[in-house]
């Protein structure tokens, strides 16, 4: 019986462009979703723009537009960038939606009914120059835990600690640079501390990586802090029902956007969103970066448990991207936006392949080394994979009238061996060990090329012998294409067209093409010049 899966990636913020660091996650998720679909599972990929908060409000003001106009522009930009990298969302929505507003109010109402909401008077950072209370992302300072400078007011990107803005050292307004003053205001808190036992049980039930579970134990030992879910006006977001000039904190409504996107998609496609988020039968998988693990492994399950909604079956957490061994930095020229890569003329599928060749299930950071990137593309994709098609396609067209025959005994043997590798590759994809899957696929691409080189069909005067070798070699390419298709959907589509075969998946990969016409080979991949790539990407 096939699985039913809902997969999500963290919602990109509508206040900025997509960069190569973001793409680690979307490519990781997209490969997994495509793999599940090629395996025959029902898998939906939901995402949306995260649209609320003070940064969006200020950016719109600076641009002389409304927040709604800004988020519409960013939605179009994000959608175009994702499409360029073949990120195949089933639905890409927005958190500024009627569904999200309705669901936020539902979660809040159920939390109040269960006594999980508490109103408190607090002292908060207030910028007298800007005339407003400073939300988490508009106050910066030194982390109160590790001392890292220029950290935001809610969590540290260096040590992952979560805290309140008033705990920051040397705090300043991120908008004008002024030192804030303390001012009292009424806020609404979600009583996270009352849910420690439930969250402990959830965290210990196999929903997260072991290293994350260990990290959560540190926070449980410290004692969970109640969560401030309100923000004062002016604020771009949803107003809290029954509260004057109070808005839901963006981190409350952002993850609810996963459900809102599902609800909107289901309404459009004749499905019931409650089948996914209320009833058993579907698996829910979130893909996120380690910088937001606190929100997704504590706040989010707490909200879902309180509201009587399904908690995620798995939260898959990945590391950060570095460029040539360094943290992405605008000053160093290593902060590369997706659009810059696209405009460079480099094939987006090359980046998909490079990320896949480095990605595993751990939280290890991934380094985009330009020299290694060029070498891997040239060695694996050009010299190994598509090389099979370019070499044998020419011979088949010129000598064999574009017709495959039947493989010889040696060819059948290697085809049997490549087919037998499928279970290992499936297991690697499913467990997010893409580097293992890619390594195995390229190992068999090497074996196929060795078979072709050893048998030299270009030197065979006997056309039947040449045809048998070409038939075996191109069927090797067919199987390998099915295996690599989650990573390289466009190149795989080009090979399917060349081989004149049905769309490939894991169930038909091993079906051998015998006495079968193929099409003329068309160029599928070209070599990457390392220096040219570095110049275009890094300047």
PyMOL commands that set and color helices and strands:
alter all, ss='L'
color gray80, all
select helices_A, chain A and resi 20-38+54-62+67-84+98-113+136-138+165-167+192-203+210-222+250-269+274-277+290-307+338-343+348-358+370-399+409-420+422-430+434-455+457-459+463-484+489-499+530-538
alter helices_A, ss='H'
color red, helices_A
select strands_A, chain A and resi 4-9+42-49+91-94+117-127+132-133+139-142+151-152+169-173+181-190+227-228+230-232+246-248+283-289+314-318+321-323+326-327+366-368
alter strands_A, ss='S'
color yellow, strands_A
deselect
rebuild
show_as cartoon
